[in-house]
Amino acid sequence: MQNKEIFNVFFREKPAMMLVHLKNSDMDVYASSLAKRIDCTYSHVVKILQEMEKASLINFEKTGRLKLLTLTKKGEEVAEKIDMIRLRL
């Protein structure tokens, strides 16, 4: 089994990679750019992000018409652990 396949056994790929991308990004991240980055529809990304916000993993910061995405402290910890597991597999 390839690394990506075994990773997907334990984690849903898109939500996990959303957190990892937010953690590793050195630029501002918005839902639309995140959707392109993980090859997912904008509406699906927004739905997942809303669930992550409810779980206190991310924050939406409104800047004009756009909403900037940032990880909370809890979100950073979860993303770090997911990334570590992904890299070990």
C-alpha positions in Angstrom: 0.0 0.0 0.0 1.4 3.4 -0.9 1.9 6.1 1.7 -1.0 8.2 0.5 -3.4 5.2 0.5 -2.5 4.3 4.1 -2.8 7.9 5.2 -6.3 7.9 3.8 -7.1 4.8 5.8 -6.7 6.8 9.0 -7.7 10.3 7.8 -10.1 11.9 5.4 -7.6 13.4 2.9 -9.2 16.7 2.1 -9.9 18.0 5.7 -6.5 16.7 6.9 -4.7 18.4 4.0 -6.6 21.6 4.6 -5.2 21.9 8.1 -1.7 20.9 6.9 -1.7 23.5 4.1 -2.9 26.2 6.6 0.0 25.2 8.9 2.6 25.2 6.2 1.5 28.2 4.2 3.7 31.3 4.3 1.0 33.4 2.5 -2.5 34.5 3.4 -5.0 31.7 2.8 -8.5 32.1 1.7 -11.2 29.5 1.1 -10.9 29.9 -2.7 -7.1 29.5 -2.7 -7.4 26.5 -0.4 -9.9 24.9 -2.7 -7.6 25.2 -5.6 -4.6 24.0 -3.6 -6.2 20.7 -2.4 -8.2 20.2 -5.6 -11.7 20.5 -4.1 -14.8 22.5 -4.8 -15.2 25.8 -3.1 -18.5 24.8 -1.5 -17.1 21.6 -0.1 -14.1 23.5 1.4 -16.4 26.1 3.0 -18.6 23.3 4.5 -15.5 21.7 6.0 -14.1 25.0 7.2 -17.4 25.8 9.0 -17.1 22.5 10.9 -13.5 23.2 11.7 -14.5 26.6 13.1 -17.2 25.0 15.3 -14.4 22.7 16.6 -12.2 25.7 17.4 -9.5 24.6 14.9 -9.7 27.7 12.6 -10.7 31.3 12.6 -12.2 33.4 9.8 -10.9 37.0 9.8 -12.9 39.3 7.6 -10.6 41.5 5.5 -12.8 43.6 3.1 -14.9 41.1 1.1 -12.5 38.2 1.8 -12.2 36.0 4.8 -8.7 35.2 5.8 -8.2 31.7 7.4 -6.0 31.2 10.4 -5.4 28.3 12.7 -6.2 28.5 16.3 -3.6 27.2 18.8 -5.6 24.0 19.0 -5.7 23.9 15.2 -2.0 24.3 14.9 -1.4 21.4 17.4 -3.7 19.1 15.4 -2.2 20.1 12.1 1.3 19.5 13.4 0.4 16.1 14.6 -1.4 15.2 11.3 1.6 16.4 9.3 4.0 14.4 11.5 1.9 11.2 10.9 1.7 11.9 7.1 5.4 12.3 6.9 6.1 9.1 8.9 3.9 7.1 6.6 
